[in-house]
Amino acid sequence: MGYLTIDGSYGEGGGQLSRYAVALAAITRRPLRLVNIRSRRARPGLMPQHLAALRAAAAVGGGALYGDELGSIEVRFTPGRIRGGEYRFDVGTAGSVVLVLQALLPVALHADSPVELTVTGGTDVRMAPPLDYFRMIFLPWLARMGVRVHIQAARHGYYPRGGGLIRLRVEPCPSPSPLEAATPGRLVRIGGVSHVAHLPPDIAARMASAASCALAGYEPVQIEERRLGRGDAFGSGGALVLVAETGNSFLGSATVAQRGVPAEELGRQAGQSLRAELEAGAAMDTHACDQLLLYAAQAAGPSRLLVREVSEHSRTVMWLVEQFLPVSFRVETRQGLYPIEVAPG
């Protein structure tokens, strides 16, 4: 079988496309030629976290990766047999371990036995889902699809030193249950976690308070405030993750502590983001949709999602998945919302 060529500059054209392309090639055992990787970015090509993700997916996928160097704008991947067992990967910087897991988890579900993953790097960094979002939003959605991913250990790590860690056990599940997220149902509660490590504890309290104010009218909002010690975090940093539990769904939002940005502004941003999802009547937040479409495309039947907006990330994922799998995506517009139907072939 010849190489399937994927243009890495298509649509959103970022690291997610490259990560998912290698993961899909491993799953479908289709040789891949990935070109124009991040070519429209200010710094084109593979950065450390992208390189780590592609190498990790290739390793679990039992294949060979060619051209995998920093700055590369083209790689080739020849897939092999996806094997269970223990794997360790180090981003080597504060690059996001959660983004590396975006490439690893879909592949691990097709292994011949359980997969034990240890990934080190940054857990709470900008432009990536924080660790608590992964734990409180993404994994519960996967659990509803019958996917069993167990966090066995976690340590937070931040920019610029990294040093965070996630250790997971992934049970094989090549054909998940369909995902039903078409109606949110009644709001049950709003909770969350605001944490800091090796920073003044009032930062966590101020983020939580500002988020609660932004969600006025949805009381009570119960946000746990945590101050992490040496055993729970490496370096200094923090994050705020909010989750709204409804009768049928989870809606999340998140923000990461940034030097020079007031805690109140970070909390306000996260609170307003979640409020927008609630007021729209969405059943799944935009970021979760980006990450779950790949799993819905492999489900045992049609999945239905209802989102506030269809991001460029999501549209890019839909296009990419259709290059590898016999699946169709139907996106409609209904009263300011977007129902999405995912129909595997």
N, C-alpha and C positions, 0 to 999 in steps of 0.2 A: 504494500500500500504506500502510495506517495505521500509526501508531506502536505498537510493542510496549512496554507499560509493565512495568518491572521495579522491584520494591520493594527498594531498597537496604538496608533494615533486616532482610531475610530471613536466617535462620540466623545465621552468624557476623557478618554485617552490617557488615563493615569495608571498608577500602580495596580489598582484593583483589576483592570482588564488583563494585565500580564499575569497576576497571581491566578486568576480564575482560568485563564487559557491553559496554563500548564496543568492545573488541577483537572480540567475537563479532558485534556489529552491523556492524562494518566487513567482517568475513569473509563474512557472510551477506547483506550489503547490505540489512539490515532496519532501517528507521528506529526509533530508540530514544528512549523517554521514561524516564529514570531518576529515581525519586522517593525521598524519605526517606533520602538519602545519609548514612550513618554517624549516623543520627538517635538511636541509643541510646548513642553515645559521650559522654564528658564534654564534649568540644568537637565538636559535630555539624558536618556539612558537609565541604566540601573543604578540606584543608590544602594547603600548597604542593606537597608531593610527589605528592599525589593529583591536583591540578590539572595539574601538569606531565605526569603519565602520561596523563591523558585528552586533553590537547591534543596530545601526541605521537602517540598512537594515531589521533586524528582526522586529523592532518596526513598521516601515512603512508597512512591510509585514504582520503585524497582527499575528505573530507567536511567538513561544517560543524557546529560545536558551538555551542550556544546556552545561555546562563546559566552559563557557565564563569567563575565568580568565586570568590575566597576565601570560604569559609563557605557556599557555595551548597548547598542540600539537594535541588535538582532541576536537571537538565540535559536538553537534547534534542540528539540527534545524527542528522544526515542523512548517510548514507554516500555515497561516490562511487567512483571508480576507484582501486585500490591501485597506486601507481606505484613503480618502482625509482628509484635515484638516491641522492644524498647528503643526509643530514638531520643537523641539530645541535639538541640540546635541552639546556637548562640548568635544573636543578631550582631553582637560585637560593639554596638553603640546603644544609644537610647531609642533606637528604632522600635516601633511598636510590636510587641509579641502578639497582640490580638490580631493585627493585620497578617502576621505570619500564619497564625492559626486559621485565617480565612482561606489560605491555600491548603493547609494540612488536613483540616477536618473533613472536607468532602472526599478526599482521597482515602483517609483512614476508614471511612464507613464502608469501603469496598475491600478491605483487607480480609485475609483468610483466617484471621484470629484477632483478638483484642490488641489494640495499639496503646502503648504507654508513651506519652509525649512529655518531654521536659524542654521548655523554651525559655531562654533568658534574654533580657533586654529591657525596654521601657514598657511599663504597664499603664501609665497615665501620662500620655503625651498629646500634644496638639495634633489635630487632623486625623485622629484615630479614636475608636471607641475605648473609653477607660475600662479597666478591669472589672469594676462593679457593674457597668452596663452589660458587659459580656456575661457576668454571673447572674444578674437580676432580670435581664430582658431577653437576651439572645438565647441562652441555654434553656430557659423555661419554654420559649416557643419551640425549640427543637424537641424538648421533652413531649410536647403535645403531639409531635409527629412520630413518637415512638423511638426517637434517637436518644440513646443513653450515653451521656458524656459526664464523667465524674471528675470534679476538681479535687485532687488529692492534696495539693499544697499550693500556696500562693504567697508571694512577697512583692510588695509594690516597689517600683523603681521609676525614676524620673529623669527628665532632661537636665544636664547633658551626660550624666554618668551611667544611666541605665541601671543595671544590677537587679532588676526585678525578675521574677520567676513565676511561671505557671506550670504545674505538673498535672497532667490529665490522663484519664483512662477512657478510651473510646471503644465502645462495643460496635462490631460490624452491623450495618443496617443499610444495605444497598438500595432498598426500595422503601422509603419512609411512608407513613400514613399521609393522606392529603391534609393540607392545612386549611382550616376553616376560620377565617377572620373577616367575615362579611358584615357583621354588625357588632358594635362595641358592647351593647348591653348597659345596664345601670352601673354608674360609678360606685365602687365599693369602698375604696380608700386611696389616699395618696401618701406615699411614703418615700423614703430615700435614704441615702448615706452621704454625709459631708465629712470628708476626712482630711487631715493634714499629717505630715510626718516631719519632725525636726523643724517645725515652724511654730509661731505663737498660736495657741489653741483657739484664740478668739477669731482667727481667720475662718475656721470651720463654722463657728457659731454665726458669724456675719454672712457667710454664703448661705447658710440654711435660713436665716431670718429674712434675707432679701428674696429668696426663692418663695418662702411662705407668703410674703407681702404681694409678690407678683401673681400668686394664685388665690388672692382674696376672693371670697365667695365660694370657694371649694373646701372650706374647713370641714373637719380638722386636717391639717397637713402635718404628718409626723415624720420628721427627718432626724435620723440618728446622727449624732456628732461623735466622731472618733479621732483620737490622737494616737497615731501609731508609733510604736517604739522600735528599737533596733532590730528585733526579731521579725517584725512585720513589714519593714520598709528599709530600702537602701537609698540614702541621700535624702534631700528635702524636696517636698512638693505636696500636692493635694489635688482633690477632685470632688465634684458634686454630681451625684447621679440621682435622678428622680424617677419614680415609677407610679403610674396610675393604674390600679387594678380595677377592671370592670367585670361585669358578669361573664363576658366572653373573651376578654383580651387583656393585653398588657400594653401600655403606652409609656415610652421612656424619653428622657432628655438628659443631657450631660454637658458638663463643662470642666475644663482642667485649669488649675491654678497657673497663672502666668505672672512673671515678674513685671511690675509696673501697672498691672490691671487691678483695681480695687476689688476686694472680695465681694462688696455689694453689687458691683457691676456683673461679676461672674454669676452670682446667685440670681440676679434679675434676668439675665439672658436665659438661664436654664428654666426658670419659672415661666417666662413668657413663651418659650418654645413649647413646653408641655401644655400650657394654657391654649395655645393655638391648635394643638391636636385635639384637645377636649372640646373646644368650642366648635370646631369643624365637624365633630362627630365621627372621626376616623376610628377604625378598629385596629390599626397598626401604624406605628410612627414611621416616618419616611426612612430613617436610617435602618430600622429593622427590615423594612421591605427590601432595601438594597442588598442585604445580607442573606435573606431567606429565599429569594427567587430561585437560586441555584438548587436548593433542596426541594422546593415545590416542583421543579421541573423533573425531578427523579422520583416523584411520589407514585403510589400505586393507583392514583386516580386524580381527577381534577381538584385544584385548590382555588379558593376564592379569598381575595384580600380587598380591603377597603382603606384607601389612603387619602390624605389631605392633598398631596401633590405627588406626581411621578417625577422623581429627580432624574437628572442626566445620568447619574450613576445607574439607576434602575433601568433606564432605556438602553444603556450600553450593555448591561448584563443580559437583558432580553435578547438583544442582537447576537451577542457572543454565544449564549447557550444554544440558540437556534442553529449555529454553525456546526455544533457537535451532536445534538440530541434531536430526536423526532418529537418536538414539542411546539405548541403554539401559545402565544400570549395575546389575550384580547383586553384592550384597555378602553373603557368607556368614560363618559362624564355624566355625573348625576348630582344635581343640586350642589355644585361646588366641590364634590368629592369624585374620586376616581376608583371605581370598581375594577379590579384586575382578575381575570380568569386565566389560570395556568392549566393547560390541557396536554399532559404527556401523551405521546403517540402509542 
